[in-house]
Amino acid sequence: MNDPGIRVVFHPDRWDRIVASGQLPALRDWLRQNGLEPRYVDKAPITVEQEDGKALIRYTAFLRDADGRWYRDPVTDGAAREERTVPLLVEPPAEFGEP
């Protein structure tokens, strides 16, 4: 991403590095500090973006049914997911934005 208004906090290409460096607990803590439950966040890009003067976290969430269970998307036959945004409450640790 080349847009200066978008900061990549997590990208799936960095997954092995985050796990190997021991940063996974910090990533999960940061998600929780921003009101997100890590187990419901897909391993897809997570960004911080500016929209209408507000900082937002853009992420992909697993969809759940009324009982709180994940369900399959009949079109893709994978887990049902959708892109969402939430207000940024706590800035991500600086190392998460590193390539």
Backbone bond lengths (Angstrom), bond angles and torsions (degrees), N, CA, C in turn:
res aa  C-N    CA-C-N  psi(-1)  N-CA   C-N-CA  omega(-1)  CA-C   N-CA-C  phi
1 M - - - 1.444 - - 1.515 108.89 -
2 N 1.298 116.30 130.02 1.449 120.77 -178.34 1.521 112.68 -107.43
3 D 1.286 119.48 1.23 1.459 122.98 -179.18 1.531 108.88 -74.65
4 P 1.342 117.95 119.15 1.467 119.20 -178.73 1.527 113.76 -64.94
5 G 1.335 118.19 -16.43 1.459 121.30 178.72 1.512 113.37 -85.97
6 I 1.343 116.41 1.38 1.473 120.97 -179.81 1.525 108.79 -120.84
7 R 1.323 115.54 123.07 1.466 120.80 175.59 1.525 108.35 -108.96
8 V 1.304 116.82 126.31 1.457 120.91 177.20 1.522 107.80 -83.26
9 V 1.325 116.07 118.69 1.460 121.65 178.19 1.523 109.19 -90.27
10 F 1.316 115.40 -41.38 1.464 120.76 -179.99 1.519 108.32 -141.30
11 H 1.319 115.35 139.37 1.467 121.29 171.84 1.522 106.36 -134.92
12 P 1.340 117.40 139.29 1.464 119.55 -177.39 1.526 113.91 -58.06
13 D 1.317 117.89 -25.25 1.472 120.08 177.06 1.524 111.47 -64.64
14 R 1.322 117.40 -19.70 1.470 122.40 -179.29 1.528 112.92 -96.18
15 W 1.319 117.83 1.56 1.461 121.72 -174.64 1.529 112.07 -52.28
16 D 1.326 117.92 -51.40 1.468 120.86 -178.02 1.526 111.28 -59.42
17 R 1.327 116.79 -39.11 1.462 120.44 -179.68 1.525 110.72 -66.91
18 I 1.316 116.77 -41.55 1.469 120.57 -179.68 1.527 110.52 -64.53
19 V 1.317 116.62 -42.86 1.468 120.49 178.91 1.531 109.80 -66.75
20 A 1.334 117.21 -48.65 1.465 121.50 -176.86 1.524 112.26 -63.26
21 S 1.327 117.52 -33.29 1.464 120.57 -177.21 1.528 112.63 -86.32
22 G 1.325 116.64 -2.05 1.459 119.95 179.31 1.518 113.57 78.25
23 Q 1.344 118.55 16.94 1.458 121.90 -177.70 1.530 113.51 -86.09
24 L 1.321 118.35 -7.81 1.466 120.15 -176.75 1.532 112.45 -59.23
25 P 1.332 120.04 -44.99 1.472 118.69 177.38 1.538 112.10 -59.71
26 A 1.325 117.39 -38.04 1.472 119.99 179.28 1.526 110.79 -67.21
27 L 1.323 117.23 -37.76 1.466 120.41 177.40 1.528 109.69 -64.35
28 R 1.315 116.93 -44.44 1.469 120.44 178.55 1.529 110.95 -63.13
29 D 1.326 117.23 -42.02 1.474 120.99 178.47 1.526 110.36 -61.41
30 W 1.342 116.48 -42.53 1.462 120.05 -179.84 1.532 110.77 -63.18
31 L 1.331 116.59 -41.76 1.469 119.21 177.17 1.527 110.14 -59.93
32 R 1.327 117.37 -46.04 1.472 120.74 179.51 1.533 111.49 -61.92
33 Q 1.332 117.45 -40.04 1.464 120.92 179.27 1.530 111.22 -61.42
34 N 1.313 115.79 -22.77 1.457 121.08 179.21 1.522 112.52 -102.50
35 G 1.333 116.08 17.14 1.459 121.28 173.78 1.514 115.59 80.62
36 L 1.324 117.63 16.78 1.463 121.35 -179.56 1.527 110.50 -110.33
37 E 1.309 116.43 139.27 1.462 121.79 175.63 1.531 106.91 -91.03
38 P 1.343 117.62 115.03 1.463 120.77 -175.07 1.526 115.40 -52.75
39 R 1.327 118.17 -33.97 1.466 119.03 -176.87 1.528 112.12 -69.87
40 Y 1.326 117.26 -15.16 1.457 120.82 178.18 1.528 112.68 -100.30
41 V 1.336 116.49 4.28 1.464 121.76 178.25 1.523 108.20 -102.47
42 D 1.330 115.56 123.97 1.461 121.18 -179.45 1.530 110.32 -70.06
43 K 1.320 115.62 154.92 1.464 121.92 176.38 1.533 107.91 -80.10
44 A 1.328 115.63 65.10 1.460 125.22 178.87 1.527 106.75 -125.69
45 P 1.321 118.34 169.91 1.464 118.45 -179.00 1.533 113.01 -54.47
46 I 1.334 114.53 140.25 1.459 122.83 173.77 1.521 105.46 -121.66
47 T 1.328 115.84 125.15 1.458 120.09 -178.34 1.524 110.76 -127.91
48 V 1.322 115.17 160.39 1.454 122.46 169.80 1.519 105.41 -112.98
49 E 1.328 115.90 125.82 1.461 121.76 -175.04 1.514 110.40 -131.73
50 Q 1.309 114.98 156.51 1.465 121.82 175.23 1.519 107.84 -99.49
51 E 1.330 116.58 129.51 1.455 121.47 176.63 1.519 107.98 -141.95
52 D 1.302 115.73 120.67 1.471 121.59 -178.50 1.528 111.78 52.99
53 G 1.334 115.62 39.75 1.459 120.52 177.80 1.511 115.25 78.10
54 K 1.320 117.25 5.38 1.462 121.31 -179.85 1.522 110.05 -115.85
55 A 1.329 116.28 143.17 1.459 121.45 176.66 1.524 109.00 -87.01
56 L 1.325 115.31 128.88 1.463 121.84 -178.75 1.516 110.62 -126.27
57 I 1.321 115.50 149.35 1.463 121.53 170.14 1.518 106.26 -97.24
58 R 1.330 116.47 126.03 1.462 121.61 175.37 1.532 107.09 -107.01
59 Y 1.313 115.85 127.63 1.459 121.32 -176.51 1.524 108.81 -148.99
60 T 1.312 116.41 173.19 1.463 121.87 176.49 1.519 108.24 -112.88
61 A 1.335 115.27 124.34 1.469 121.67 -177.55 1.519 110.53 -104.73
62 F 1.318 115.72 143.61 1.461 121.03 169.18 1.518 107.05 -74.88
63 L 1.321 116.83 134.75 1.459 120.82 178.25 1.517 109.66 -85.32
64 R 1.334 115.22 147.12 1.454 120.78 -178.31 1.518 109.35 -128.49
65 D 1.314 114.92 153.26 1.470 119.73 178.72 1.534 109.40 -84.06
66 A 1.314 116.44 -175.69 1.468 121.63 -177.20 1.524 112.59 -60.41
67 D 1.339 117.42 -24.11 1.458 121.44 178.83 1.531 112.40 -91.08
68 G 1.333 116.46 3.29 1.460 120.31 178.64 1.511 114.70 84.95
69 R 1.320 117.54 9.92 1.469 120.89 -179.28 1.522 110.84 -95.49
70 W 1.336 114.67 142.09 1.459 119.46 174.65 1.524 108.14 -63.44
71 Y 1.308 116.05 154.81 1.460 119.61 175.60 1.521 110.22 -138.90
72 R 1.327 115.23 164.60 1.464 121.65 -176.19 1.517 110.85 -89.13
73 D 1.313 114.73 144.94 1.454 121.98 174.09 1.529 106.46 -84.68
74 P 1.335 118.86 119.77 1.465 120.33 -177.10 1.530 113.33 -65.60
75 V 1.313 117.42 -21.43 1.469 120.37 179.58 1.521 111.02 -77.51
76 T 1.342 117.01 -47.61 1.472 120.89 -176.46 1.525 112.71 -94.14
77 D 1.325 117.59 -16.28 1.458 124.71 -174.02 1.529 112.21 61.62
78 G 1.335 116.12 18.90 1.458 121.71 174.22 1.514 108.69 -111.99
79 A 1.309 115.41 -175.08 1.462 120.04 177.72 1.526 109.64 -61.97
80 A 1.312 116.66 137.55 1.463 121.16 177.40 1.523 108.27 -71.16
81 R 1.334 116.17 131.61 1.460 121.73 -177.52 1.516 109.20 -142.80
82 E 1.333 114.97 158.78 1.457 120.00 171.70 1.520 109.38 -150.14
83 E 1.320 115.48 151.33 1.452 121.11 176.90 1.526 108.61 -79.21
84 R 1.330 115.27 137.67 1.459 121.14 -178.23 1.525 109.66 -138.01
85 T 1.317 115.05 165.77 1.460 120.94 172.01 1.521 109.04 -131.78
86 V 1.322 114.95 148.98 1.463 122.55 172.71 1.524 106.83 -137.84
87 P 1.332 117.74 154.33 1.466 119.71 177.62 1.529 110.56 -62.84
88 L 1.319 115.65 141.45 1.461 121.34 174.54 1.522 107.50 -77.23
89 L 1.320 117.16 117.72 1.467 122.63 178.64 1.518 111.31 -99.69
90 V 1.338 115.29 -38.04 1.462 121.78 -177.44 1.524 107.78 -129.83
91 E 1.327 116.76 127.77 1.467 121.22 178.94 1.527 110.10 -62.38
92 P 1.331 117.04 145.47 1.471 119.17 177.86 1.529 109.99 -73.77
93 P 1.322 116.92 151.93 1.455 119.25 173.99 1.537 110.44 -56.27
94 A 1.307 117.19 142.47 1.465 122.61 -174.93 1.526 112.58 -55.55
95 E 1.328 117.22 -36.67 1.475 119.15 -176.40 1.513 113.41 -65.43
96 F 1.333 118.54 -18.47 1.457 119.79 178.88 1.517 112.84 -71.78
97 G 1.307 117.63 -21.00 1.456 120.46 179.61 1.510 113.72 -89.39
98 E 1.328 117.52 -2.00 1.453 120.84 -178.54 1.522 110.51 -76.48
99 P 1.329 116.27 145.37 1.476 118.95 178.70 1.512 112.84 -67.48
